[in-house]
Amino acid sequence: MQLEELFSGRSVTLLGAGVSNMPLAEVAAKYASRLTVRDKKSPGELGEAAVRLEALGARLITGEGYLRDIDEDLVFRSPGIRPDLPELNEARARGSVVTSEMELFLAAHPCPVYAITGSDGKTTTTTLTSMLLEPKGKVFLGGNIGEPLLHRLPLVTPDDAVAVELSSFQLMTVDAPIDAAAITNITPNHLNWHTSMDEYIEAKARILAHAGRAVLNYDNDVTRRLGLNLPAGTLVTWFSLAPIPDEILRPGDSRVWLEGDAVWTEFPGEERTCIMTRADIRLPGLHNTANYMTAIAVTHGCTSKERIVEVARTFGGVEHRLEFVRERDGVTYINGSIDSSPTRTAAALSALAERPGAGPVILIAGGYDKHIPYEPLAEAILAEDSHVRAVVLTGDTAGKIRDALLADPAYPAAKENGLILTEEADFDEAVRQASGLAERGDTVLLSPASASFDHFKNFEERGRHFKDLVRRL
């Protein structure tokens, strides 16, 4: 499928004028008969984006009624817009085709595609997958990781490979072949957007519908159940932080697991192989070992042991994921702004606790409310082996996190042992307060266990603002 063939002679509307839609807008403006861009924000709020779109000749429809009377031939839904909105159903009834940038790219399937989703770890795993792949041609990295791919379709050849991160929002309407599809884990998330946990799980599971091979987390109850219920003939590669029982494997299945400190693989027709040890992995934390095992499973047959070890020993991580910011007066500052759920923050705390000579942690948590439970975060903070000495809560979820902590049976003992719990509505002041509580040898960790949309456009803006504040201390 060529882009000119897709757009030529057709009217197009883009729902959302964000930066990620700009490449698509440029392509549509070039080939479509008419381009309309709709966004709830006013042109003034859109700023430079509105100027660029108008320069392309796009018609802008903005404000509260931006979804009314959609009648264009092709309607591109941004991932955050639910596909079942009445306005979109009305557009379909009028003959519009409602699709998305990622749907069309995956449907084209121009080369092998390796896709990753999950509640936690998908960005790091997708990045690792792109680094491990060794195709004859190029590797394209994109999707929910922040890089659109459809406009790059003319550059992709059959010798290339694509590593793509897919969110549950994107997967709601994806129905395309994928060579290897991985789900890192599934825990409660985005329940302010999805109608239920069942819908969230169903969206994630769509990645497996046409997968040549499914890569699934044996340690996660939900993904294990999904894998055990896949139809006969669907090949599964399990990964686990512990040995995987032989009886789980059906003919053609495979496994990647951690035994002691060694990562092992076993694929049909191959001997059991020790790929590397945890000491080879530069990224801290068991969760990152799991991320590596996922990427190893996804890229099997398209990478080498030597390449895996090389990447493990040199890759320092993705921005906003346990990112070292600075050390000041003996206090270490870490940016984990990507941690938008309790399980992610629990993993971050576990990773920091594993460091040699790990000291106390001053945790900054709280943000936008995704209507998810915070009891798992309370359990991680109050665990017997926890290094958390103080918790500074901020943002819309501060009260929910506080209530979860106070309701946990372990809280009274933790408080008696010196745990400090405080709240500060202003994010900047929360960072300064955390710094004031820190002593030499401590780590100040931004790991919000919440999304960023209460005060920031995205987690990247939140993380960079945190780093700016820390550098100015």
N, C-alpha and C positions, 0 to 999 in steps of 0.2 A: 504494500500500500504506500503510495507516494502522497506527500502532503498536498500537492496541487490537486491531485485526484480527489482527495478527501474534502477539500474546501471549495473548489472551483464551482461558481454558480450558485452557491448556497449562502443563505444568511446565517450569521453566527451570533450568539450572545454568550458572554462570559459572566458567570455569577461570582463577583468578587474582583476587586481591582488591586489586590495585593501584589507584592513584588513577584511572587511565584507565578502569577498569571501573565507577567509582562512578555516572556518569550512566546507564549501561546498567542497573545494579542498581536504581536508583530507578525507572526505567521498568518493569522487569520486576516489581518489588515491587508496583507500582500495578495492573498488568493481568494478570499470570500467576497461575495457580491455586496455584503453589508456587515459591518461589525458593530455590535452594541455591547457595552459593558455596564453591568448593573451592580450597585453597591449601596449598602445602607448608609454609609458615611456620605457627607456632603463633599462637593469638589474641594472646598477649603480644607476639610479634614483629610482628604486624600492627598493634598499637596502636590508634590512632584509627580506622583503617579497620574493624577488627573491631567496635568500639563502634557505628559508624554502620550497619554491615550488620545487626547484631543489632537495632538500633532500627527498621530497616526490616522486621523480621520474617523475615530470611533465616536459613536453616539453614546453619551453618558446618561444613564437613568439612575438617580440617587434618591436617598431619603427613605422614609418608612414604607412607601409603596413600590419599592424597587423591583419587587417580584410580580407585580400586576401585569396582566395582558401579555405574557410571553408568547410570541408566535413565530420566533425564528426557526429555521430548519434544524440547526444544531444548537443544543443548549449544553454548555460545559459547566457542570456543578463543581464548585469548590468542595473539598473534603468535609469542611465543617458544616455544610448545609445538608440537612437530612434529605434523602431522595424521595421520601413519601410526603413532602409538604403538599397541601392542597393546590398551591399555585403551580407546582411541577406536574401534578396529576392533570390539572386543567390544560397545561401546555401539551402534554402527551395526547390528550383527547383532541386537541386542535391539530395534531400531526407532527409536533416537534419530536425530535429524537433527543432524549436527555441522556447525556453520557458524561465522561470525565477524561481529563488528559491521560491519566494512568490507564483507564480502561482501554482506550484506543491504542496506546503504545503496547500494552501487553497483548492485545488482540492481534497486532501486527506480527508479534513474535519473530523479530528479524534475526535473532541469534539465541543461543542458550540463555535462559533467564534463571537466576538464583534469587529467591525471594525470602525475606525474613519478616515475621511479625512477632508480637508478644507484648505482654504488659511491661516487662523490664528487659533491658539489655539489647534491644533490637538495633539501636544505632551503632553501638560498639561492634556488635556481631556482624552487621551489614558492612561496616567499614573493614573489619577483618576479612570478611569474605572477599571483598574487592581486592584486598592486598594479597590474599592467598591464591586467587585464580591466576592461572598461567595459560591463557588461550593463545591461539596462533596470532590473533590480532590485538585489539584494544579492550580495555575493561571500562564500562560505563557504570558510574555509581549515581544513584538518584532515588526519587520517590519521596517518601515522607522525611527523608534525611535532609530535604531542603532544596533538591535540585530537580526541576521538571525534566522530562525526557522526550516528550513527543516531538518537540522542535528539533531534536537531534537525530530523529529517525533517518534522514537522508545520509547521515554519517556512519550509520551502523551497517556492518557487513556480517554475513554468516559466520565468519571466522572470529568475530568479537564475542564478548560475554557481558551480561548485565547483572549487577548486584543491586537489588532494589529493596528498600525498606517500605513496608506497607502498614498503614494504621488501620484500626477497625473501621474508621470513617470511610477510608478508601475501599476497603474490602466489602462494604455493604453491597456494592453493585459490580464487583469484579467477577468475571466468569471467563477465564482464559487459561490456556496451558502454561504450566510452569515446570521447568526441568527438575528443580529441587526446591521444596518449600519447607521452611522451618518455622516452628512456633517455640519461642524461647521459654515461655511460661504463660499462664493466665491466672491473674488475681484481680479482685475488684478494681475497676478503673473506669473513668468516663461515665459514671452512672448518672451524671447530670445531663448527658446527651442521649445515651441509649435508654430505651424504655425499661430495660431490666437487665439483670446479669445474664439471663438466658440469651437475650438478643446480642449482647456483647460477645458471648462465647460463640454463638452462631456466626457472627461476622468474622471472628478470627478463624473459625474452622473453614470458611470459604476458600482460604488459601490452599487447602488440601484437595479441593474438588477435582482438579485436573492436573495434579502433581505427578510427575514421573517418579518422584521419590519423596516421601514425607520424613522430615527430621523432627523428632519430638522428644520432649523432656520427660524421662521416666520418673523423675522425682516429684513432678507436679501432678496432683490428683486429676486436674481437668484435662491436661494434655495426655496423660496416660490413658484416661478413659476414651478420649478421642481416638488414640492410636489403636487401642484394643478393639474398637468398634468399626475400624475401616474395613471396607469390603476386601474379600480375598483377591489377591493379585496386586493390591497396592503395596509397593515395597516401603518398608519403614526402617529408618536408622534411628535407633534410640541413643540418647546420651544421658549420662548420670554421673553424679559425684560419688557413686559407689558401684560395685560390681552389679551387673544386670543379670537376672536369672536366665538360665538357658531356655527354660520352658516358655519364656515370653516370645522367643524368636520363631517366626514362621519361615517356611522355605523362601530364601531370597532376602530375608531381613539381615540387618547388621547392627553393630553397636560401637559406641565410643564411650569409654568410662575412665574414672579415676580410681586407681587402686594404690593405696599408700599415697605417695607423692608423684606417681607416674601416670601419664595419660596413655591409654591403650586403645587400639582399634582392632576390630575383627569384621572383615567383609567377606562375602562368599568368594571362594576360590583363592583366598589369601590367608597366610598365617597370622596369628595374633601378633601385633606389632606394638612395641613401646615407641611412641612418637616423641615424647619429651617428658621432662619432669616439671613440677611447679616452679622450681628454681629457675627454669629457662624463661618463665613468663615475667616480663617487666611490670605489667599491670598488677596491682595488689588485689587481693581478695578472692575468695572462692567463687564469687559470682563471675569474675572475669575468667577464671579457669573454665567455668561452664560456658561462657561466651566463646572461648577458644574451641571447646569441644563441639559446639554447635557449628562454628565456621568450618572446622575440620570435617565434620559430617557432611555439610552442604557441598563442600568443594571436592569430595573424594573423587579421584579419577581425573581431576583437573589441576592438581597441585602435587607437591612432593614433600617428603619429610624434611628435606633440607630447607625448602622454602618456609615451611611452618615454623621451624626452629629459628630461622633468620628473622622472621617477622616478630615472633614472641620475644626475642632478646632485644629488639630495637624499638618496637612500637610503644610510644609513651602515652598513648590515649588520645581521646577526642576532647575538645574544649568543653568545659562545664561538667566533666565527669571525673570527680576526685582530682581536679586540676590544682596543682600547687600554684599559689599566688605569690606569697613571699614569706620570709621569716623576719619578725621584728621583735626585738628585746626578748629573744628566746621563745616567742610564740609563733607557731606555724598557722598559716591561713590557707584553707582549702575551699575551692569553689565546686560545689556539687549541685548547681542550679537545675540540672536535668532531672534531679530526683523529685519527681512529681507524684509519688505514691508512697505509702508507708513501707511497702516491701523494698523499694529502692533505697530509702533512707536506712532501713534495717541492714541491707547489704553493705551500704557505705560505712556504717558504724562497725560492722563485722570486719570489713577490709582494713579499716584504720586500727582496729584492735590487734590485728595480726602482725602489724609492723614491729620489728625488733625495738624493744624499749618503749613501746607505745605508752603515751601519757594520757592524762585526762582530756576529755573533749568538751568544748563549749558549743552546743548545738543551736543553730538558728533555724527555726522551722515555722511553717505556716504560709498560707497564700490563698489562692482561689479555691472555692469549695466545689469539688467534683462529686459530692454526695457519696463518698466512700467511707468505710469504717476506719477509725484510727486506733482501735484496740491493738492491732499488730505493731504499731509504732510504739505504743506505751509498753508493750511487752519487751521490745528491743531495748528501749531506754532503761527499763527497770530490771533487766536481766542481771543475774548474779555476777556474770562476767563482763557487764557493761562498763565502759570507760567514761560514760557521760557524767560530768560533774555539775553541769548547769545547762538549762534549756531556756532559751530566749524565744518566746512565741510572738509572732507578728502576723498581720494579714487576716483575711476573713475567717480562716479556719483556726485561729488561735484558741478560741473558746472551745471548739470541738476537741482539739488536741489536749487542752488543759483538762477537760472533763474526763477524757479517756484515761489520762494519767491519774487523776484523783480517784477514779473508780477502780483502778487496778489494786488488787490486794497487796502488791509489793510496794506500793507508794509510801505508806507510813514508815516502813523500815528504811527506805531510800532517803526520805526526808530527814529522818533521825541521823542517818549516816552522812548528811551534809549536802544532799542534792538540792540545788538552787533552781527554782521555777519562777520565771518572771515573764511579764507581757509588756510589749511596746508596740503600739499601733503603727508608728512611723518606721518604715523599713530602715532608713538611714540611721535613726536613733537606735534601732535594735542592733545594728552592726556595731555602733560605737559602744553600746552597753555590753555586748558580748566581748568586745576587746577589753573593756574595763574589768570584766570578771576574770579574764585570762591571766594566768601566771606563767612564769618561765617553765617551759616543758609542755605546756598545754597546746592543744590544737583547736582553733576556731573553725568550725565546719558549717558552711551554708549547705544544708540538705533539707529543703522545705517540706518534703512529703506531700506537696500540694502544687497545683498548677500556678501559673504566674499572672493570670489575667485580672486579678483584683487591682494590681497597680502597674503592671508591665504588659507590653505587647506580646511577649513570649519569654521563654526561659532564657534565651540568649541575651536579651536585653537585661533581664534580672541579673544574670551572671556577670555580665560586663559592668553593670552598675556596681555590683558588689566588689569587683576587682578594683574599680576606680576608687571606691570608698576606702578600701584596705590600703591602697597605695598612697592615699593622702593622710593616713593616720599619723 
